[in-house]
Amino acid sequence: MFARPQRPELDAIEVILGPRAVFSGALRSETSVRIDGTVEGGQIETPANVILTEGARVACDITAKTVSIRGAYRGTIRADRVELLA
């Protein structure tokens, strides 16, 4: 009758900041986060992954399992793994 909602898998990307979006503040998610746009300050926290695509311009602190960076990034990263990609 009342089903317990299933938790999403950590690798599922449920949060996407689009290429024309600008965000400033605290972003917390239980799943992976993909940033295509701009983050102007604040922090991103997730037990999963953060992906910064080639169009991303991010200036904030990130706490995540893995952070993959293709775009521009400035800030502090706390992660098990950081990937700087071409």
CYANA upper distance limits for C-alpha pairs under 8 A (distance plus 0.5 A):
  8 PRO  CA     12 ALA  CA      7.14
  8 PRO  CA     30 GLU  CA      8.40
  8 PRO  CA     31 THR  CA      7.43
  9 GLU  CA     31 THR  CA      7.27
 10 LEU  CA     30 GLU  CA      7.23
 10 LEU  CA     31 THR  CA      5.14
 10 LEU  CA     32 SER  CA      6.65
 10 LEU  CA     47 PRO  CA      7.80
 10 LEU  CA     48 ALA  CA      5.63
 10 LEU  CA     49 ASN  CA      8.19
 11 ASP  CA     31 THR  CA      6.78
 11 ASP  CA     32 SER  CA      6.10
 11 ASP  CA     48 ALA  CA      6.81
 11 ASP  CA     49 ASN  CA      7.36
 12 ALA  CA     31 THR  CA      6.32
 12 ALA  CA     32 SER  CA      6.32
 13 ILE  CA     31 THR  CA      6.57
 13 ILE  CA     32 SER  CA      5.12
 13 ILE  CA     33 VAL  CA      6.23
 13 ILE  CA     34 ARG  CA      7.39
 14 GLU  CA     31 THR  CA      6.77
 14 GLU  CA     32 SER  CA      7.03
 14 GLU  CA     33 VAL  CA      7.23
 15 VAL  CA     29 SER  CA      8.08
 15 VAL  CA     31 THR  CA      8.06
 15 VAL  CA     32 SER  CA      7.33
 15 VAL  CA     33 VAL  CA      5.41
 15 VAL  CA     34 ARG  CA      6.81
 16 ILE  CA     33 VAL  CA      6.54
 16 ILE  CA     34 ARG  CA      5.37
 16 ILE  CA     35 ILE  CA      6.38
 16 ILE  CA     36 ASP  CA      7.87
 17 LEU  CA     21 ALA  CA      6.69
 17 LEU  CA     22 VAL  CA      8.48
 17 LEU  CA     34 ARG  CA      6.96
 17 LEU  CA     35 ILE  CA      5.40
 17 LEU  CA     36 ASP  CA      6.22
 17 LEU  CA     37 GLY  CA      6.34
 18 GLY  CA     35 ILE  CA      7.27
 18 GLY  CA     36 ASP  CA      5.58
 18 GLY  CA     37 GLY  CA      5.77
 19 PRO  CA     35 ILE  CA      8.32
 19 PRO  CA     36 ASP  CA      5.09
 19 PRO  CA     37 GLY  CA      4.45
 19 PRO  CA     38 THR  CA      7.95
 19 PRO  CA     55 GLY  CA      7.30
 19 PRO  CA     56 ALA  CA      7.82
 20 ARG  CA     37 GLY  CA      6.19
 20 ARG  CA     38 THR  CA      8.27
 21 ALA  CA     37 GLY  CA      5.76
 21 ALA  CA     38 THR  CA      6.81
 22 VAL  CA     37 GLY  CA      6.70
 22 VAL  CA     38 THR  CA      5.22
 22 VAL  CA     39 VAL  CA      6.28
 22 VAL  CA     40 GLU  CA      7.71
 23 PHE  CA     38 THR  CA      6.77
 23 PHE  CA     39 VAL  CA      5.25
 23 PHE  CA     40 GLU  CA      6.64
 24 SER  CA     39 VAL  CA      6.14
 24 SER  CA     40 GLU  CA      5.47
 24 SER  CA     41 GLY  CA      5.79
 24 SER  CA     42 GLY  CA      6.29
 25 GLY  CA     40 GLU  CA      8.44
 25 GLY  CA     41 GLY  CA      6.85
 25 GLY  CA     42 GLY  CA      4.84
 25 GLY  CA     43 GLN  CA      6.86
 26 ALA  CA     42 GLY  CA      5.84
 26 ALA  CA     43 GLN  CA      5.38
 26 ALA  CA     44 ILE  CA      6.55
 26 ALA  CA     45 GLU  CA      8.40
 27 LEU  CA     42 GLY  CA      8.48
 27 LEU  CA     43 GLN  CA      6.71
 27 LEU  CA     44 ILE  CA      5.29
 27 LEU  CA     45 GLU  CA      6.79
 28 ARG  CA     44 ILE  CA      6.45
 28 ARG  CA     45 GLU  CA      5.32
 28 ARG  CA     46 THR  CA      6.40
 29 SER  CA     33 VAL  CA      7.95
 29 SER  CA     45 GLU  CA      7.07
 29 SER  CA     46 THR  CA      5.66
 29 SER  CA     47 PRO  CA      8.35
 30 GLU  CA     46 THR  CA      6.13
 30 GLU  CA     47 PRO  CA      6.76
 30 GLU  CA     48 ALA  CA      7.39
 31 THR  CA     46 THR  CA      7.05
 31 THR  CA     47 PRO  CA      7.61
 31 THR  CA     48 ALA  CA      6.01
 31 THR  CA     49 ASN  CA      7.85
 32 SER  CA     46 THR  CA      7.41
 32 SER  CA     47 PRO  CA      8.46
 32 SER  CA     48 ALA  CA      5.53
 32 SER  CA     49 ASN  CA      5.09
 32 SER  CA     50 VAL  CA      6.27
 32 SER  CA     51 ILE  CA      8.33
 33 VAL  CA     46 THR  CA      8.35
 33 VAL  CA     48 ALA  CA      8.48
 33 VAL  CA     49 ASN  CA      6.82
 33 VAL  CA     50 VAL  CA      5.32
 33 VAL  CA     51 ILE  CA      6.74
 34 ARG  CA     50 VAL  CA      6.37
 34 ARG  CA     51 ILE  CA      5.17
 34 ARG  CA     52 LEU  CA      6.56
 34 ARG  CA     53 THR  CA      7.88
 35 ILE  CA     50 VAL  CA      8.18
 35 ILE  CA     51 ILE  CA      6.65
 35 ILE  CA     52 LEU  CA      5.47
 35 ILE  CA     53 THR  CA      6.76
 35 ILE  CA     56 ALA  CA      6.50
 36 ASP  CA     52 LEU  CA      6.94
 36 ASP  CA     53 THR  CA      5.90
 36 ASP  CA     54 GLU  CA      7.86
 36 ASP  CA     55 GLY  CA      6.03
 36 ASP  CA     56 ALA  CA      5.18
 36 ASP  CA     57 ARG  CA      8.47
 37 GLY  CA     55 GLY  CA      6.92
 37 GLY  CA     56 ALA  CA      5.32
 37 GLY  CA     57 ARG  CA      6.84
 37 GLY  CA     58 VAL  CA      8.48
 38 THR  CA     56 ALA  CA      6.27
 38 THR  CA     57 ARG  CA      5.21
 38 THR  CA     58 VAL  CA      6.06
 39 VAL  CA     57 ARG  CA      6.93
 39 VAL  CA     58 VAL  CA      5.15
 39 VAL  CA     59 ALA  CA      6.43
 39 VAL  CA     60 CYS  CA      7.39
 40 GLU  CA     58 VAL  CA      6.90
 40 GLU  CA     59 ALA  CA      5.89
 40 GLU  CA     60 CYS  CA      7.22
 41 GLY  CA     58 VAL  CA      8.32
 41 GLY  CA     59 ALA  CA      5.88
 41 GLY  CA     60 CYS  CA      5.10
 41 GLY  CA     61 ASP  CA      8.28
 42 GLY  CA     59 ALA  CA      8.38
 42 GLY  CA     60 CYS  CA      5.61
 42 GLY  CA     61 ASP  CA      7.05
 43 GLN  CA     60 CYS  CA      5.72
 43 GLN  CA     61 ASP  CA      5.15
 43 GLN  CA     62 ILE  CA      6.21
 43 GLN  CA     63 THR  CA      8.37
 44 ILE  CA     60 CYS  CA      7.86
 44 ILE  CA     61 ASP  CA      6.86
 44 ILE  CA     62 ILE  CA      5.31
 44 ILE  CA     63 THR  CA      6.76
 44 ILE  CA     64 ALA  CA      8.49
 45 GLU  CA     62 ILE  CA      6.48
 45 GLU  CA     63 THR  CA      5.28
 45 GLU  CA     64 ALA  CA      6.46
 46 THR  CA     50 VAL  CA      8.26
 46 THR  CA     63 THR  CA      6.86
 46 THR  CA     64 ALA  CA      5.52
 46 THR  CA     65 LYS  CA      7.94
 47 PRO  CA     63 THR  CA      8.30
 47 PRO  CA     64 ALA  CA      5.78
 47 PRO  CA     65 LYS  CA      6.14
 48 ALA  CA     64 ALA  CA      6.23
 48 ALA  CA     65 LYS  CA      5.64
 48 ALA  CA     66 THR  CA      7.36
 49 ASN  CA     64 ALA  CA      6.19
 49 ASN  CA     65 LYS  CA      5.99
 49 ASN  CA     66 THR  CA      5.25
 49 ASN  CA     67 VAL  CA      6.33
 49 ASN  CA     68 SER  CA      8.38
 50 VAL  CA     64 ALA  CA      7.08
 50 VAL  CA     65 LYS  CA      8.49
 50 VAL  CA     66 THR  CA      6.86
 50 VAL  CA     67 VAL  CA      5.31
 50 VAL  CA     68 SER  CA      6.86
 51 ILE  CA     67 VAL  CA      6.43
 51 ILE  CA     68 SER  CA      5.36
 51 ILE  CA     69 ILE  CA      6.78
 52 LEU  CA     56 ALA  CA      6.16
 52 LEU  CA     67 VAL  CA      8.27
 52 LEU  CA     68 SER  CA      6.56
 52 LEU  CA     69 ILE  CA      5.35
 52 LEU  CA     70 ARG  CA      6.28
 52 LEU  CA     71 GLY  CA      6.35
 53 THR  CA     69 ILE  CA      7.12
 53 THR  CA     70 ARG  CA      5.59
 53 THR  CA     71 GLY  CA      5.93
 54 GLU  CA     69 ILE  CA      8.34
 54 GLU  CA     70 ARG  CA      5.15
 54 GLU  CA     71 GLY  CA      4.59
 54 GLU  CA     72 ALA  CA      8.17
 55 GLY  CA     70 ARG  CA      8.42
 55 GLY  CA     71 GLY  CA      6.10
 55 GLY  CA     72 ALA  CA      8.43
 56 ALA  CA     70 ARG  CA      8.19
 56 ALA  CA     71 GLY  CA      5.30
 56 ALA  CA     72 ALA  CA      6.66
 56 ALA  CA     73 TYR  CA      8.45
 57 ARG  CA     71 GLY  CA      6.65
 57 ARG  CA     72 ALA  CA      5.40
 57 ARG  CA     73 TYR  CA      6.66
 58 VAL  CA     71 GLY  CA      8.43
 58 VAL  CA     72 ALA  CA      6.69
 58 VAL  CA     73 TYR  CA      5.35
 58 VAL  CA     74 ARG  CA      6.84
 59 ALA  CA     73 TYR  CA      6.33
 59 ALA  CA     74 ARG  CA      5.17
 59 ALA  CA     75 GLY  CA      6.13
 60 CYS  CA     74 ARG  CA      7.11
 60 CYS  CA     75 GLY  CA      5.56
 60 CYS  CA     76 THR  CA      7.60
 61 ASP  CA     75 GLY  CA      5.62
 61 ASP  CA     76 THR  CA      5.24
 61 ASP  CA     77 ILE  CA      6.39
 62 ILE  CA     75 GLY  CA      8.12
 62 ILE  CA     76 THR  CA      6.84
 62 ILE  CA     77 ILE  CA      5.35
 62 ILE  CA     78 ARG  CA      6.73
 62 ILE  CA     79 ALA  CA      8.43
 63 THR  CA     77 ILE  CA      6.48
 63 THR  CA     78 ARG  CA      5.21
 63 THR  CA     79 ALA  CA      6.38
 64 ALA  CA     78 ARG  CA      6.99
 64 ALA  CA     79 ALA  CA      5.55
 64 ALA  CA     80 ASP  CA      7.99
 65 LYS  CA     79 ALA  CA      5.53
 65 LYS  CA     80 ASP  CA      5.72
 65 LYS  CA     81 ARG  CA      7.07
 66 THR  CA     79 ALA  CA      6.21
 66 THR  CA     80 ASP  CA      6.46
 66 THR  CA     81 ARG  CA      5.25
 66 THR  CA     82 VAL  CA      6.24
 66 THR  CA     83 GLU  CA      8.18
 67 VAL  CA     79 ALA  CA      7.35
 67 VAL  CA     81 ARG  CA      6.95
 67 VAL  CA     82 VAL  CA      5.32
 67 VAL  CA     83 GLU  CA      6.66
 68 SER  CA     82 VAL  CA      6.46
 68 SER  CA     83 GLU  CA      5.10
 68 SER  CA     84 LEU  CA      6.66
 68 SER  CA     85 LEU  CA      7.52
 69 ILE  CA     73 TYR  CA      7.96
 69 ILE  CA     82 VAL  CA      8.28
 69 ILE  CA     83 GLU  CA      6.57
 69 ILE  CA     84 LEU  CA      5.54
 69 ILE  CA     85 LEU  CA      6.33
 70 ARG  CA     84 LEU  CA      6.98
 70 ARG  CA     85 LEU  CA      5.59
 70 ARG  CA     86 ALA  CA      6.65
